[in-house]
Amino acid sequence: QNDGEVESLGRFAIQEHNKNQNAALEFTRVVKAEQQVVSGKLYHLTVEAVDGGQKQVYEAKVWVKPWLNFKQLNEFKKA
């Protein structure tokens, strides 16, 4: 997996979480990324974000099917 794609997915996870929860997390970086092949790819991301001035770490799962231009945040929680 290339670093640009992983960072992009980390940003996507934060944006989707913010939209779904009316939150205001600011993406910092992807700490860790693993992928699993499941009719596309399921990325297990550990992302760092700033919440109210404090750095926090979260676990996110993003499902990607590039041939369908499909991307979905499946899970997002504090690590």
C-alpha positions, 0 to 999 in steps of 0.5 A, spaced: 500 500 500 502 506 498 503 512 503 499 517 500 493 512 499 493 510 506 494 518 508 488 519 504 484 514 507 486 516 514 483 523 512 477 520 509 476 516 516 476 523 520 472 527 515 466 521 515 466 521 523 466 528 523 460 529 519 456 523 522 458 525 529 458 533 528 465 532 531 471 537 529 477 532 529 483 534 526 487 529 522 494 529 524 497 522 521 496 515 520 500 511 526 499 504 523 495 501 517 493 494 515 489 491 509 485 485 509 482 483 502 474 482 502 471 484 495 475 490 495 480 492 501 478 493 508 483 498 511 484 497 519 487 504 521 490 507 527 489 515 526 492 520 530 487 527 530 487 533 535 480 534 539 480 540 542 487 541 542 489 534 545 492 529 540 488 523 541 488 516 537 483 512 534 481 506 530 478 506 524 476 501 518 475 503 511 472 499 506 474 500 499 472 498 492 476 502 487 473 499 481 466 501 483 469 508 486 466 506 493 469 508 500 465 507 506 467 508 514 465 502 517 468 503 524 471 509 528 472 509 535 477 511 540 483 507 541 
